[in-house]
Amino acid sequence: MFYASVHADPASDYPFYWGHADEVGEDDGRGATLNLPLPHGTKLDDFRRAQSEALDALARFTPDFLIVSYGADTWEGDPISHFALSTADHAVLARDIASCGWPTLVVMEGGYSVQALGMNVASFLSGF
């Protein structure tokens, strides 16, 4: 199993305790974890660059399938996160993932703007 995560920097955001870039796995699992923490205000280009790094690492692992834990809390108006992705950006990110061609299961994670959640999820799923 290989785990890659693009997320808020734990030095300044939840969960504060784990997800630092130097956490790469231990013992037999060393190298099987890739954490890509991003700073407040991250926009599409930088998020996409990190996601591309994660997808490249996954490709080297040659996965049989992919599980995407999708967090809509990356949306620019989310009340508890500090990213700056637009609703349309979610479709772009999903298209990048879908272009890899791996069988994919999408599970829902964060997203705390109730009024925008549906739009953001629909945008993400439209990329597949």
C-alpha atoms as an extended CHARMM CRD file, in Angstrom:
* protein
*
       128  EXT
         1         1  MET       CA              0.0000000000        0.0000000000        0.0000000000  PROA      1               0.0000000000
         2         2  PHE       CA              1.1750000000        3.5060000000       -0.8170000000  PROA      2               0.0000000000
         3         3  TYR       CA             -0.3030000000        6.5900000000        0.8480000000  PROA      3               0.0000000000
         4         4  ALA       CA             -0.0180000000       10.0870000000       -0.6020000000  PROA      4               0.0000000000
         5         5  SER       CA             -1.7190000000       13.1280000000        0.8780000000  PROA      5               0.0000000000
         6         6  VAL       CA             -2.0160000000       16.7460000000       -0.2250000000  PROA      6               0.0000000000
         7         7  HSD       CA             -3.2720000000       18.7140000000        2.7600000000  PROA      7               0.0000000000
         8         8  ALA       CA             -2.9250000000       21.7740000000        4.9710000000  PROA      8               0.0000000000
         9         9  ASP       CA              0.4200000000       22.2370000000        6.6650000000  PROA      9               0.0000000000
        10        10  PRO       CA              0.1490000000       20.7130000000       10.1580000000  PROA      10              0.0000000000
        11        11  ALA       CA              2.5430000000       23.3850000000       11.4250000000  PROA      11              0.0000000000
        12        12  SER       CA             -0.3390000000       25.8620000000       11.1440000000  PROA      12              0.0000000000
        13        13  ASP       CA             -3.5360000000       23.8540000000       10.5790000000  PROA      13              0.0000000000
        14        14  TYR       CA             -5.4820000000       20.8270000000       11.7120000000  PROA      14              0.0000000000
        15        15  PRO       CA             -4.5490000000       18.1100000000       12.5650000000  PROA      15              0.0000000000
        16        16  PHE       CA             -1.3570000000       19.7600000000       13.9190000000  PROA      16              0.0000000000
        17        17  TYR       CA              0.1330000000       16.4140000000       14.9880000000  PROA      17              0.0000000000
        18        18  TRP       CA              0.8200000000       14.4900000000       11.7930000000  PROA      18              0.0000000000
        19        19  GLY       CA              1.1490000000       14.9410000000        8.0630000000  PROA      19              0.0000000000
        20        20  HSD       CA              4.5360000000       16.6420000000        8.0400000000  PROA      20              0.0000000000
        21        21  ALA       CA              6.6460000000       16.1850000000        4.9120000000  PROA      21              0.0000000000
        22        22  ASP       CA              9.3340000000       14.2740000000        6.8110000000  PROA      22              0.0000000000
        23        23  GLU       CA              6.8490000000       11.5620000000        7.8550000000  PROA      23              0.0000000000
        24        24  VAL       CA              7.5400000000        8.9060000000        5.2250000000  PROA      24              0.0000000000
        25        25  GLY       CA              6.6580000000        5.6700000000        7.0160000000  PROA      25              0.0000000000
        26        26  GLU       CA              8.6360000000        3.4480000000        9.3370000000  PROA      26              0.0000000000
        27        27  ASP       CA             10.3800000000        0.0750000000        9.2300000000  PROA      27              0.0000000000
        28        28  ASP       CA              9.0530000000       -2.0350000000        6.3140000000  PROA      28              0.0000000000
        29        29  GLY       CA              6.7100000000        0.8150000000        5.3960000000  PROA      29              0.0000000000
        30        30  ARG       CA              9.4700000000        3.3980000000        5.0350000000  PROA      30              0.0000000000
        31        31  GLY       CA              8.9510000000        5.2470000000        1.7540000000  PROA      31              0.0000000000
        32        32  ALA       CA              5.3020000000        4.1690000000        1.4650000000  PROA      32              0.0000000000
        33        33  THR       CA              3.9810000000        7.5360000000        2.6970000000  PROA      33              0.0000000000
        34        34  LEU       CA              4.1870000000       10.8780000000        0.9020000000  PROA      34              0.0000000000
        35        35  ASN       CA              2.8750000000       13.9170000000        2.7670000000  PROA      35              0.0000000000
        36        36  LEU       CA              2.6150000000       17.1290000000        0.7820000000  PROA      36              0.0000000000
        37        37  PRO       CA              1.5610000000       19.8770000000        3.1870000000  PROA      37              0.0000000000
        38        38  LEU       CA              0.5890000000       23.2100000000        1.6520000000  PROA      38              0.0000000000
        39        39  PRO       CA              0.4260000000       26.7150000000        3.1590000000  PROA      39              0.0000000000
        40        40  HSD       CA             -2.5480000000       29.0080000000        3.6890000000  PROA      40              0.0000000000
        41        41  GLY       CA             -3.8100000000       30.5870000000        0.4930000000  PROA      41              0.0000000000
        42        42  THR       CA             -2.7610000000       27.7740000000       -1.8210000000  PROA      42              0.0000000000
        43        43  LYS       CA             -4.3620000000       28.2240000000       -5.2520000000  PROA      43              0.0000000000
        44        44  LEU       CA             -4.8880000000       25.8090000000       -8.1230000000  PROA      44              0.0000000000
        45        45  ASP       CA             -1.4100000000       25.9020000000       -9.6930000000  PROA      45              0.0000000000
        46        46  ASP       CA              0.4180000000       25.0310000000       -6.4750000000  PROA      46              0.0000000000
        47        47  PHE       CA             -2.2030000000       22.4930000000       -5.3840000000  PROA      47              0.0000000000
        48        48  ARG       CA             -2.0900000000       20.8950000000       -8.8240000000  PROA      48              0.0000000000
        49        49  ARG       CA              1.7050000000       20.7460000000       -8.7220000000  PROA      49              0.0000000000
        50        50  ALA       CA              1.5720000000       18.9040000000       -5.3790000000  PROA      50              0.0000000000
        51        51  GLN       CA             -1.1470000000       16.5760000000       -6.6270000000  PROA      51              0.0000000000
        52        52  SER       CA              0.9560000000       15.8340000000       -9.7160000000  PROA      52              0.0000000000
        53        53  GLU       CA              3.8760000000       14.9200000000       -7.4630000000  PROA      53              0.0000000000
        54        54  ALA       CA              1.5710000000       12.5560000000       -5.5630000000  PROA      54              0.0000000000
        55        55  LEU       CA              0.2300000000       11.0020000000       -8.7710000000  PROA      55              0.0000000000
        56        56  ASP       CA              3.7580000000       10.5250000000      -10.1300000000  PROA      56              0.0000000000
        57        57  ALA       CA              4.7580000000        8.7490000000       -6.9130000000  PROA      57              0.0000000000
        58        58  LEU       CA              1.6490000000        6.5730000000       -7.1150000000  PROA      58              0.0000000000
        59        59  ALA       CA              2.4330000000        5.6840000000      -10.7300000000  PROA      59              0.0000000000
        60        60  ARG       CA              5.8730000000        4.4400000000       -9.6880000000  PROA      60              0.0000000000
        61        61  PHE       CA              4.1010000000        2.2160000000       -7.1840000000  PROA      61              0.0000000000
        62        62  THR       CA              1.9590000000        0.7940000000      -10.0560000000  PROA      62              0.0000000000
        63        63  PRO       CA             -1.3260000000        0.6260000000       -8.1630000000  PROA      63              0.0000000000
        64        64  ASP       CA             -4.1330000000       -1.7760000000       -9.0020000000  PROA      64              0.0000000000
        65        65  PHE       CA             -6.6450000000        0.8300000000       -7.8690000000  PROA      65              0.0000000000
        66        66  LEU       CA             -6.8780000000        4.1980000000       -6.1650000000  PROA      66              0.0000000000
        67        67  ILE       CA             -8.8880000000        5.4360000000       -3.2120000000  PROA      67              0.0000000000
        68        68  VAL       CA             -9.3140000000        9.2150000000       -3.2060000000  PROA      68              0.0000000000
        69        69  SER       CA            -10.2770000000       10.8290000000        0.0590000000  PROA      69              0.0000000000
        70        70  TYR       CA            -11.8220000000       14.0040000000       -1.3440000000  PROA      70              0.0000000000
        71        71  GLY       CA            -11.9550000000       17.0600000000        0.8650000000  PROA      71              0.0000000000
        72        72  ALA       CA            -14.1310000000       19.9100000000       -0.3690000000  PROA      72              0.0000000000
        73        73  ASP       CA            -12.7250000000       22.0190000000        2.4560000000  PROA      73              0.0000000000
        74        74  THR       CA            -10.0990000000       23.1540000000       -0.0490000000  PROA      74              0.0000000000
        75        75  TRP       CA            -12.7320000000       25.5350000000       -1.4440000000  PROA      75              0.0000000000
        76        76  GLU       CA            -11.8890000000       29.2240000000       -1.0650000000  PROA      76              0.0000000000
        77        77  GLY       CA            -14.9750000000       30.0100000000        1.0060000000  PROA      77              0.0000000000
        78        78  ASP       CA            -14.7840000000       27.0960000000        3.4300000000  PROA      78              0.0000000000
        79        79  PRO       CA            -15.2160000000       28.4360000000        6.9640000000  PROA      79              0.0000000000
        80        80  ILE       CA            -12.4370000000       26.3910000000        8.5830000000  PROA      80              0.0000000000
        81        81  SER       CA             -9.7760000000       25.9420000000        5.9280000000  PROA      81              0.0000000000
        82        82  HSD       CA             -7.3910000000       28.3640000000        4.3260000000  PROA      82              0.0000000000
        83        83  PHE       CA             -7.0190000000       27.1310000000        0.7540000000  PROA      83              0.0000000000
        84        84  ALA       CA             -8.0930000000       29.1870000000       -2.2460000000  PROA      84              0.0000000000
        85        85  LEU       CA             -9.5500000000       26.7220000000       -4.7620000000  PROA      85              0.0000000000
        86        86  SER       CA            -12.6110000000       27.7360000000       -6.7510000000  PROA      86              0.0000000000
        87        87  THR       CA            -15.5040000000       25.3880000000       -7.4170000000  PROA      87              0.0000000000
        88        88  ALA       CA            -14.2980000000       24.9200000000      -11.0110000000  PROA      88              0.0000000000
        89        89  ASP       CA            -10.7970000000       24.0230000000       -9.7830000000  PROA      89              0.0000000000
        90        90  HSD       CA            -12.1490000000       20.8220000000       -8.2380000000  PROA      90              0.0000000000
        91        91  ALA       CA            -13.0890000000       19.4980000000      -11.6910000000  PROA      91              0.0000000000
        92        92  VAL       CA             -9.5670000000       20.2380000000      -12.9770000000  PROA      92              0.0000000000
        93        93  LEU       CA             -8.0160000000       18.2750000000      -10.1160000000  PROA      93              0.0000000000
        94        94  ALA       CA            -10.3910000000       15.3700000000      -10.6670000000  PROA      94              0.0000000000
        95        95  ARG       CA             -9.5990000000       15.2690000000      -14.3990000000  PROA      95              0.0000000000
        96        96  ASP       CA             -5.9030000000       15.0340000000      -13.5520000000  PROA      96              0.0000000000
        97        97  ILE       CA             -6.6130000000       12.0780000000      -11.2750000000  PROA      97              0.0000000000
        98        98  ALA       CA             -8.9520000000       10.3910000000      -13.7590000000  PROA      98              0.0000000000
        99        99  SER       CA             -6.3810000000       10.7300000000      -16.5580000000  PROA      99              0.0000000000
       100       100  CYS       CA             -4.2000000000        8.1970000000      -14.7420000000  PROA      100             0.0000000000
       101       101  GLY       CA             -6.7100000000        5.5130000000      -15.6990000000  PROA      101             0.0000000000
       102       102  TRP       CA             -6.7380000000        3.6480000000      -12.4050000000  PROA      102             0.0000000000
       103       103  PRO       CA            -10.0010000000        2.2010000000      -11.0960000000  PROA      103             0.0000000000
       104       104  THR       CA            -10.9450000000        4.7980000000       -8.4970000000  PROA      104             0.0000000000
       105       105  LEU       CA            -13.1520000000        4.9390000000       -5.4230000000  PROA      105             0.0000000000
       106       106  VAL       CA            -13.9310000000        8.4420000000       -4.1550000000  PROA      106             0.0000000000
       107       107  VAL       CA            -14.8500000000        8.8560000000       -0.4970000000  PROA      107             0.0000000000
       108       108  MET       CA            -15.9360000000       12.1020000000        1.0960000000  PROA      108             0.0000000000
       109       109  GLU       CA            -13.8150000000       13.8120000000        3.7130000000  PROA      109             0.0000000000
       110       110  GLY       CA            -14.0310000000       17.5070000000        4.6500000000  PROA      110             0.0000000000
       111       111  GLY       CA            -16.1940000000       20.3300000000        3.4140000000  PROA      111             0.0000000000
       112       112  TYR       CA            -17.8310000000       22.6300000000        5.9170000000  PROA      112             0.0000000000
       113       113  SER       CA            -19.6150000000       25.2260000000        3.8280000000  PROA      113             0.0000000000
       114       114  VAL       CA            -22.9920000000       23.5360000000        3.6850000000  PROA      114             0.0000000000
       115       115  GLN       CA            -24.3590000000       25.9260000000        1.0540000000  PROA      115             0.0000000000
       116       116  ALA       CA            -21.4080000000       25.2650000000       -1.3240000000  PROA      116             0.0000000000
       117       117  LEU       CA            -20.7190000000       21.6100000000       -0.5740000000  PROA      117             0.0000000000
       118       118  GLY       CA            -23.0240000000       20.2190000000       -3.2580000000  PROA      118             0.0000000000
       119       119  MET       CA            -21.5540000000       22.4650000000       -5.9610000000  PROA      119             0.0000000000
       120       120  ASN       CA            -18.0040000000       21.5240000000       -5.0360000000  PROA      120             0.0000000000
       121       121  VAL       CA            -18.6990000000       17.7930000000       -4.8920000000  PROA      121             0.0000000000
       122       122  ALA       CA            -20.5540000000       17.9420000000       -8.2180000000  PROA      122             0.0000000000
       123       123  SER       CA            -17.6460000000       19.8270000000       -9.7550000000  PROA      123             0.0000000000
       124       124  PHE       CA            -15.1410000000       17.2510000000       -8.5030000000  PROA      124             0.0000000000
       125       125  LEU       CA            -17.2100000000       14.2970000000       -9.6900000000  PROA      125             0.0000000000
       126       126  SER       CA            -17.7180000000       15.9090000000      -13.0930000000  PROA      126             0.0000000000
       127       127  GLY       CA            -13.9780000000       15.5610000000      -13.6410000000  PROA      127             0.0000000000
       128       128  PHE       CA            -14.3340000000       11.8070000000      -13.6290000000  PROA      128             0.0000000000
